Structure formats: structure tokens, C-alpha cells
């Protein structure tokens, strides 16, 4: 299945849990990659800013507060459920549209800045997405994007994955975005592709994140709301869902009976048009 068939329905169905999870980690200051992206956008009063792959509007709301009262944030996402939730949030100075970030319908040079928080890794054609971002920016406009980089081998994740393998079916996989993930997963290659898309300058930095978990139960509950696990849980009967949850709780509590931390890594791009 291709990315544009797979991801929008899944993210639409789980928009509420996505918003709650992201809001919690941002409120605690743990979403350092996304926060660095917001800082690099350098949004100021009166600016018009495009939020690409905006989801339910968590980032849009923060940028709208920076550009108000006379500026505007336009959020776009390919998942209708995300856009519906963003519109219902009533964010002052923001509007939202269902739109493909590889095929923006805005005129050339129509935004002062653009942001993309954890969305670039899903697109099948990263070069086209970068060119579209460059096209809609005015000369000197800033484009900042944060993408997560896999942090494999950490024990909390591997423990829960053991329960996943025992209880859940395989996760659905996109067949067309592997090349994109290779690009955004490399600091040097990501920068080179931004320059090739027409940006005058580009830089990529690695941002480390630490997330604190109060308990094994909190970690597993969050894990179950992520798109890849949530999509595996869909359609399972209650007995099997309960079996997975209890198994994951038991295994994780045995190794992490109190608070614990996990670390993550983001690549954050700043490109100037």
C-alpha cells in the first residue's frame, strides 16, 4: 500500500489520541525537536506562516500566538480527521485545509515562513515536498522541519515489542517512502536535498530528547496510541487486546518498577529561500 492510501485514514481515526499525546510532551518541554523547529521559524507578529502536515493543530496554535493579532497560520494535512479536529479547536488566527504537501495549491511566494513537525518522513517524494515548500515561500523565507530518527535497541521499546510480536498482527507498511526515510535520516543528505530543491542555504542539526515515564502502565498506554501499534490493535477482539496489554505491563514492570527515561533523536532542518 502506498503512503497516501495508508497514513491519512490511520491518523484520522486516531487524531484525538495523537493530539493528547503531543500536547502532553510539549507541555512538559520534552518535544525538543518540534520546539527547536518553532524557534527556527522565528515567527513574529503579522507574518503569514504555513504549517505543513499540521495534524490536529498543536504546532499551529503555538505559531498563531506568535504571529497574532494580525498574522495568519495556515495548516494543511492529508488526513481529514486531523483537519476536522484542528478546525474544531477554534485557534485564533489559524485556518486549516486538507491538502497534500507534495501538491500545494497556494500561489508562489505567498508565505513568510513554513514549518513541518514530524511529517516529512511520511511523504513518498521528499524532493517534491521540499520544492513545494520552497516555491510558496517569499525570498528570504524560513522553512524549518523536524523529523524523528529511530532510536533502536532501548530496553523499554524492545520489551514491549516482544509482547507485540506475540499478540499482534504485523504493522501495515508503506511501499514508497523508504527513500525518503533514508534522506531525512542523514544530516548531510537531508541538507543536500534541501539545497537541490532551490533553497539558498540549509543546515540540519541533531536534537536529543529525553522523555520521562512515571510507570510501565503510562508507557504502554502511550505506545498503544501510536499509529503503528494502534493500527495493529484495530479489529482485534477484546480478549486479545487485553492479553497484549496485560503481557506488556507485566514484562515492563518487571524491569522498570519505578520511573524511567527513554531518549530520542530528531533531525531539524532550517532552509532559507
C-alpha positions as CSV (number, residue, x, y, z in Angstrom):
1,X,0.0,0.0,0.0
2,X,1.3,3.5,-0.8
3,X,1.8,6.2,1.8
4,X,-1.2,8.3,0.7
5,X,-3.5,5.4,1.0
6,X,-2.1,4.1,4.3
7,X,-1.4,7.0,6.6
8,X,-4.3,9.5,6.2
9,X,-7.1,7.1,7.3
10,X,-5.0,5.8,10.3
11,X,-4.1,9.2,11.5
12,X,-7.7,10.4,11.0
13,X,-9.0,7.6,13.2
14,X,-6.5,8.3,16.0
15,X,-6.4,12.1,15.8
16,X,-7.7,12.7,19.4
17,X,-5.1,10.4,21.0
18,X,-2.3,12.0,18.8
19,X,-3.3,15.5,19.9
20,X,-3.4,14.5,23.6
21,X,-0.1,12.7,23.5
22,X,1.7,15.5,21.7
23,X,0.2,18.2,23.9
24,X,1.4,16.3,27.0
25,X,5.1,16.0,25.9
26,X,5.1,19.6,24.6
27,X,3.7,20.9,27.9
28,X,6.5,19.1,29.8
29,X,9.2,20.5,27.5
30,X,10.1,17.0,26.2
31,X,9.3,17.6,22.5
32,X,12.7,19.4,21.9
33,X,12.8,18.7,18.2
34,X,9.5,20.3,17.5
35,X,10.3,23.2,19.8
36,X,13.6,23.8,18.1
37,X,11.7,23.9,14.8
38,X,9.3,26.6,16.2
39,X,12.2,28.6,17.4
40,X,13.9,28.4,14.0
41,X,10.8,29.6,12.1
42,X,11.2,32.8,14.0
43,X,7.5,33.7,13.7
44,X,6.7,37.3,14.5
45,X,3.5,39.5,14.6
46,X,2.0,40.0,11.2
47,X,3.7,37.1,9.5
48,X,1.9,34.5,7.3
49,X,3.1,31.0,8.2
50,X,2.4,27.7,6.6
51,X,2.2,24.6,8.9
52,X,2.8,21.5,6.7
53,X,1.4,18.2,7.9
54,X,-0.2,20.2,10.7
55,X,-2.1,17.3,12.3
56,X,-4.7,18.5,14.9
57,X,-3.0,21.9,15.2
58,X,-0.7,21.6,18.3
59,X,2.1,23.4,16.4
60,X,-0.3,25.8,14.6
61,X,-1.7,27.0,17.9
62,X,1.7,27.9,19.2
63,X,2.8,29.7,16.0
64,X,-0.5,31.5,15.8
65,X,0.1,33.0,19.2
66,X,3.4,34.4,17.9
67,X,2.1,36.0,14.7
68,X,-1.1,37.5,16.2
69,X,-3.1,39.6,16.3
70,X,-2.6,40.5,12.6
71,X,-0.8,37.4,11.2
72,X,-2.1,34.1,10.0
73,X,-1.2,30.4,10.2
74,X,-2.5,28.1,7.5
75,X,-2.3,24.4,8.5
76,X,-2.5,21.6,5.9
77,X,-2.7,17.9,6.3
78,X,-3.7,14.9,4.1
79,X,-5.7,13.3,7.0
80,X,-9.3,14.7,7.0
81,X,-9.7,13.6,10.7
82,X,-6.8,15.7,11.7
83,X,-8.1,18.8,9.9
84,X,-11.5,18.3,11.4
85,X,-10.1,18.3,14.9
86,X,-7.8,21.3,14.2
87,X,-10.8,23.3,12.9
88,X,-12.8,22.4,16.0
89,X,-10.1,23.7,18.2
90,X,-11.0,27.3,17.5
91,X,-7.4,28.5,17.2
92,X,-7.4,32.3,16.7
93,X,-5.6,33.4,13.6
94,X,-5.4,29.9,12.0
95,X,-7.3,28.1,9.3
96,X,-6.9,24.6,8.1
97,X,-7.2,22.7,4.8
98,X,-7.0,19.1,3.6
99,X,-4.0,19.2,1.2
100,X,-1.1,17.2,0.0
101,X,2.3,18.8,1.0
102,X,3.7,17.5,-2.3
103,X,1.0,19.4,-4.2
104,X,0.3,22.7,-2.5
105,X,-2.4,24.8,-4.1
106,X,-1.1,28.1,-2.9
107,X,0.5,30.7,-5.2
108,X,4.2,31.2,-5.5
109,X,5.8,33.3,-2.7
110,X,2.7,33.5,-0.6
111,X,4.1,32.8,2.9
112,X,6.8,34.4,5.1
113,X,7.8,31.1,6.7
114,X,6.8,27.4,6.8
115,X,7.1,24.6,9.4
116,X,6.7,20.9,9.3
117,X,6.7,18.9,12.6
118,X,7.3,15.2,12.2
119,X,5.6,14.9,8.8
120,X,8.4,14.8,6.1
121,X,9.3,11.2,6.8
122,X,5.9,10.0,5.6
123,X,6.0,11.6,2.1
124,X,6.9,9.3,-0.9
125,X,8.7,12.1,-2.8
126,X,10.8,14.2,-0.3
127,X,12.3,16.3,-3.1
128,X,8.9,17.3,-4.4
129,X,7.8,18.2,-0.9
130,X,10.9,20.3,-0.4
131,X,10.4,22.1,-3.8
132,X,6.8,22.9,-2.9
133,X,7.8,24.4,0.4
134,X,10.5,26.5,-1.4
135,X,8.0,27.6,-4.1
136,X,5.4,29.1,-1.7
137,X,8.0,31.0,0.4
138,X,8.9,34.6,-0.3
139,X,12.6,35.4,-0.8
140,X,14.4,35.1,2.5
141,X,11.5,33.0,4.0
142,X,12.5,30.4,6.5
143,X,11.5,26.7,6.4
144,X,12.0,24.6,9.5
145,X,11.2,20.9,9.7
146,X,11.7,18.4,12.5
147,X,11.8,14.6,11.7
148,X,12.3,11.8,14.2
149,X,15.2,9.4,13.8
150,X,14.8,5.9,15.1
151,X,16.5,5.1,18.4
152,X,16.7,1.3,18.2
153,X,17.8,-1.0,21.0
154,X,16.5,0.8,24.1
155,X,15.3,-1.8,26.5
156,X,11.7,-0.4,27.2
157,X,10.9,-0.5,23.5
158,X,12.4,-4.0,23.0
159,X,10.5,-5.4,26.0
160,X,7.1,-4.1,24.6
161,X,8.0,-5.2,21.1
162,X,8.3,-8.8,22.4
163,X,4.7,-8.6,23.6
164,X,3.7,-7.1,20.2
165,X,5.2,-10.0,18.3
166,X,3.3,-12.5,20.5
167,X,-0.1,-10.9,20.4
168,X,-0.5,-8.5,17.4
169,X,-0.5,-8.9,13.6
170,X,2.2,-7.3,11.5
171,X,2.0,-3.5,11.2
172,X,0.9,-2.1,7.8
173,X,3.8,-0.8,5.8
174,X,4.1,1.9,3.1
175,X,5.8,0.7,0.0
176,X,7.0,4.1,-1.3
177,X,8.7,6.1,1.4
178,X,11.8,4.1,2.2
179,X,14.0,6.5,0.1
180,X,12.5,9.5,2.0
181,X,13.4,8.0,5.4
182,X,16.9,7.4,4.2
183,X,17.2,11.1,3.2
184,X,15.8,12.6,6.4
185,X,17.8,10.1,8.5
186,X,21.1,11.6,7.3
187,X,22.1,15.1,8.3
188,X,24.3,15.6,5.3
189,X,21.9,14.1,2.7
190,X,18.9,16.0,4.1
191,X,20.8,19.2,3.8
192,X,21.9,18.4,0.2
193,X,18.3,17.7,-0.8
194,X,17.1,21.0,0.6
195,X,19.8,22.8,-1.4
196,X,18.9,20.9,-4.5
197,X,15.2,21.9,-4.0
198,X,16.3,25.5,-4.5
199,X,16.9,26.9,-1.0
200,X,19.7,29.4,-0.8
201,X,21.1,27.9,2.4
202,X,20.3,24.9,4.5
203,X,21.5,23.4,7.7
204,X,20.5,20.3,9.7
205,X,21.1,19.7,13.4
206,X,20.6,16.7,15.7
207,X,18.4,17.4,18.7
208,X,18.3,14.8,21.5
209,X,15.2,14.3,23.6
210,X,14.6,12.7,26.9
211,X,11.1,11.5,27.9
212,X,10.3,10.6,31.5
213,X,7.8,7.9,32.2
214,X,6.0,7.6,35.5
215,X,5.2,3.9,35.2
216,X,5.2,1.0,32.9
217,X,1.4,1.5,32.5
218,X,1.9,5.0,31.2
219,X,4.5,3.9,28.7
220,X,2.3,1.0,27.4
221,X,-0.8,3.2,27.1
222,X,1.1,5.7,25.1
223,X,2.7,3.0,22.9
224,X,-0.8,1.7,22.1
225,X,-1.9,5.1,20.8
226,X,0.9,5.4,18.3
227,X,-0.2,4.9,14.7
228,X,1.7,1.7,14.1
229,X,0.5,-0.1,17.3
230,X,-3.0,1.4,17.1
231,X,-3.4,0.1,13.5
232,X,-2.4,-3.4,14.7
233,X,-5.0,-3.3,17.5
234,X,-7.8,-2.3,15.2
235,X,-10.1,-5.2,14.6
236,X,-8.8,-7.4,17.4
237,X,-11.3,-8.9,19.8
238,X,-11.3,-7.6,23.4
239,X,-9.7,-10.7,24.8
240,X,-6.7,-10.5,22.6
241,X,-6.3,-6.7,23.3
242,X,-6.5,-7.4,27.0
243,X,-4.0,-10.2,26.7
244,X,-1.5,-7.9,24.9
245,X,-1.9,-5.1,27.4
246,X,-1.5,-7.3,30.5
247,X,1.5,-9.1,29.0
248,X,3.2,-5.8,28.1
249,X,2.5,-4.3,31.5
250,X,3.9,-7.4,33.3
251,X,7.1,-7.6,31.3
252,X,7.9,-3.9,31.5
253,X,7.1,-3.6,35.3
254,X,9.4,-6.5,36.0
255,X,12.4,-4.5,34.5
256,X,11.2,-0.9,35.3
257,X,9.2,-0.9,38.5
258,X,9.6,2.8,39.0
259,X,10.1,5.9,36.9
260,X,12.4,5.6,33.9
261,X,13.5,7.5,30.8
262,X,13.8,6.9,27.1
263,X,15.8,9.0,24.7
264,X,15.0,10.0,21.1
265,X,16.7,11.9,18.3
266,X,15.4,14.4,15.8
267,X,16.9,16.0,12.7
268,X,15.9,19.6,12.4
269,X,16.3,21.4,9.1
270,X,16.5,25.1,8.6
271,X,16.4,26.2,5.0
272,X,16.3,29.8,3.8
273,X,14.6,30.6,0.4
